[in-house]
Amino acid sequence: MVSARVLQLLVLACLGSALLARGDRPGKPENLSCIALQRQTFISSNISCSWVPVGRQTTDVPTTYTLFLVYTDASYNVSTHENSAQINTNVFPNFMELEIWVEAHNKLGAIESEHLKKDAGYFVKTNPPADVKVIPENFPTSLLINWNRPISKQNLGLTYQIRFRPNGSQSWTYVPLVDTARDILSFRLQNLKPHTVYVTQVRCKNAKEGYGQWSEWSTSATNRTPEKRPTSKPDLWKIVAEGDSINERRVRFMCKDPVSANGRIIRFDIKIQNQKDKVKNGSLDWERIPVNRSEADSSSNQREITFLKEIHLADKKFVKVYVTASNSMGKSAPAFLAIPEKTHELAPVEELRVFPERGQLLLEWKPPNNTSVSEYVVEWVTGDKIDWKRENRSTSRTAIRGNLEKFVCYTISVYPIYSGWTGKPASVEAFLEQGAPLEGPIVRLKGKPGRNEAELVWTEIPQQRRRGFITHYTLFYTSGTEVHAVRVPANTTSYTLKSLSGNTKYDTWINASTIQGSKSGFNHSFTTLKYAPGEIEFIVVGVSLGFLFVVVMTMLLCLYKKDVLKRNFWPQIPNPGESTIGNWSPDYPLKSETPKENCLSGISVLNVCDGKSVFEEDKTSLPLKKDKYLSEEHSSGIGGSSCMSSPRQSVSDSDEGGDMADTTASTVQYSSVVASNGYKGQTPSSQPQQAIFSRSESTQPLLDSEENPDMLVQEGSKQSHRFPQQPCFTHTVGNEDGSNPADFNQLEMERHEVLEPMHFCPLEEDSEQTTPTDDQSADWLPAAQVSSYMPQLGGYRPQ
């Protein structure tokens, strides 16, 4: 029995522990607060309270909260499982002390919060003040604020709090509570900015210190303070660009409104002075530039930029510029800016760096070595937009904030200012954020393609379409299925493709790349040449030069081997014009020649009365045949042994011309008269004379006169009738006396050993000759026929 009882107790203990482990005693509620709100013009009878529960809440052991409210003769309570509750007292117990607490309880226990014992006004929260107004006064730095009480003074005494801010600002300025502790309905704001729109709000609470809660803020009331003369200078700046002429700059002056404009700017006054301190604006010292701005523009926090004037300034000149700003109340102090000579610009800042960070552009630089820097101007430009700001001389790091756009390139410059004189700028380009280009470059062929190469050029992408820094270009070209790619630096806009195939069509395009992506341009096609430029000309010139070389070498060879060529192509034929075959006959001289100086002086003259008898005598005295005589009569001395050059026919029978022609066409053996002893002096002898002939083996063709003896006979007959023949004989025997018969006999005997040729020199044809008359004809004829030729003893030698 005992053991069974013990076992039951153990089971009950375990079950109780399990049940108790699923719930806890409630904790003490904390931070109890209550509030009574204003309804219309009185306090609402509903009092709302809230607290913070403590301890774990479970569904098995729920906690219930009961709110109690007690004052002199009334008690109210309400229960809930939440952490807030509301008690209705029917009428708000104004001016009475209230006691309020909350009790938390469950199956495991109960606990109360701290008790609140406060006057009923401690829990009141009124409405905000009504009809708040801001009234400008005659003072440019103050505004008067008026409002109405939200609840009657009899129900509750109030204190107020005022706050204000410039329009557009997010920072409120609070009026000290000490200044508004009294129960007032107006307040004057002081030390405000002139011509500035202010926003004001007011709230109130129980005037008893430590009692009540602040009401909500009233609706905003705004108004503008009156204007005042500008108390700061306008922000003067400039843009310098290359002028239209050489050694000239184009300078544009602009400015922002003064920071303390204290009103709406209605005009700017500008004065520009050169180095000679002469005003360049004409007769007036200051040039007025009116400005038409609205109240909204002047109320904006964005300071307006006004273009003032543009001048052309020589590189070797400097100017000083003064600008003032005016509103309806007066004029500001002048702003000063000096543009130095181009060659005298002061030192720039060093190591300027720009990088984006959190929606702004951060700048860092090192100041110049010159310590006289008074301030810095940070300028950023994109397209036709420009803005700038000024930084203190001790600043070397700043940030550009505001309306910066993504994918837009900004040119950022930092100018050191030396007491108004601008120094050289240091400039870089930067993007707030980069992206892939919106379009690719347009590629085209420059000039004409070659056979193995082609030069491509392309235009840069417009700045507003790049959306970032171009890191490189990739040039693609293809012929067929194989694609080639060439990477080109970003600062290059042309490239020459090499090692191309001749007479081949190529397609090409270009990609432009940034750190965020790339974009391709349009395709361009071209076909290479079949022949390289100048190749055909080179071939033609080479062939021409080769041909010319062959021609020149041939000509030189011909000149060098002219004798060989002449012997092979042009056999050496004696010049008929130099032949003396017609000069040996003493009967018919056709041409008279003046005796040469080298002829022997021994001359014997033979006067023949009848040339015809002489000819007939010759015919009968010669034992040779007629046809051979005729041939011999056309022969002459060879080797220059005769001084005569007029061949004549020795017979006058015209019927024998045909035989003569046949004879002359054949080979002629030339003969030369060696000696004749038929003359003993100048008187002809009655004895026949014999001539000695030496036959030549020359095969020279006959002359025209020799080939046509008929013409020669006729001409000789005519001349024989007109002029008597007076031949003379010149012999070279070394004795001037030609009449020595012993010499001739000796010469005849030695003719086979040594032959001394005889020279025949005819008389001058120009000599005076008279035709014989009928009375004189008998004297001209000789008594007997005497031959002037000696028969050839040896005969003809065969040819």
Sequence and secondary structure as in RCSB ss.txt:
>XXXX:A:sequence
MVSARVLQLLVLACLGSALLARGDRPGKPENLSCIALQRQTFISSNISCSWVPVGRQTTDVPTTYTLFLVYTDAS
YNVSTHENSAQINTNVFPNFMELEIWVEAHNKLGAIESEHLKKDAGYFVKTNPPADVKVIPENFPTSLLINWNRP
ISKQNLGLTYQIRFRPNGSQSWTYVPLVDTARDILSFRLQNLKPHTVYVTQVRCKNAKEGYGQWSEWSTSATNRT
PEKRPTSKPDLWKIVAEGDSINERRVRFMCKDPVSANGRIIRFDIKIQNQKDKVKNGSLDWERIPVNRSEADSSS
NQREITFLKEIHLADKKFVKVYVTASNSMGKSAPAFLAIPEKTHELAPVEELRVFPERGQLLLEWKPPNNTSVSE
YVVEWVTGDKIDWKRENRSTSRTAIRGNLEKFVCYTISVYPIYSGWTGKPASVEAFLEQGAPLEGPIVRLKGKPG
RNEAELVWTEIPQQRRRGFITHYTLFYTSGTEVHAVRVPANTTSYTLKSLSGNTKYDTWINASTIQGSKSGFNHS
FTTLKYAPGEIEFIVVGVSLGFLFVVVMTMLLCLYKKDVLKRNFWPQIPNPGESTIGNWSPDYPLKSETPKENCL
SGISVLNVCDGKSVFEEDKTSLPLKKDKYLSEEHSSGIGGSSCMSSPRQSVSDSDEGGDMADTTASTVQYSSVVA
SNGYKGQTPSSQPQQAIFSRSESTQPLLDSEENPDMLVQEGSKQSHRFPQQPCFTHTVGNEDGSNPADFNQLEME
RHEVLEPMHFCPLEEDSEQTTPTDDQSADWLPAAQVSSYMPQLGGYRPQ
>XXXX:A:secstr
 HHHHHHHHHHHHHHHHHHHTT       EEEEEEEEEETTEE SEEEEEEE  S   SSS  EEEEEEEETTEE
EEEEESSSEEEEE SS  TT EEEEEEEEEETTEEEE   EEEEGGGGEE    EEEEEEE SSTT EEEEEE S
S TTT  EEEEEEEEETT    EE  GGGG S  SEEEE S  TT EEEEEEEEEESSTT SB       EEEE 
      S  EEEEEEEE SSTTEEEEEEEEE  TT  S   EEEEEEEETT  BSSTT SSEEEE    HHHHHS
SS  EEEEEEEEEETT  EEEEEEEEETTEE   EEEEE  GGG B   EEEEEEEETTEEEEEEE  S TT  E
EEEEEEETTEEEEEEEETT  EEEE SS  TT EEEEEEEEEETTEEB  EEEEEESS    SS   EEE S   
SS EEEEE    HHHH S   EEEEEEEETTEEEEEEEETT  EEEE S  TT EEEEEEEEEETTEEEE   EE
EE  SS TTHHHHHHHHHHHHHHHHHHHHHHHHHHTHHHHHHHHS     GGG  GGGS SS   S     TTS 
S EEE   S HHHHHHHHHHH  S HHHHHHHTT   SSS         S   GGGHHHHHHHHTS    EEEEE
E S SSSS  SS   EEEEE        HHHH HHHHHHHHHHHHHHS    EEE  SS S TT HHHHHHHHHT
TTT     EE    TTS      HHHHHHHS SS   SS   SS     
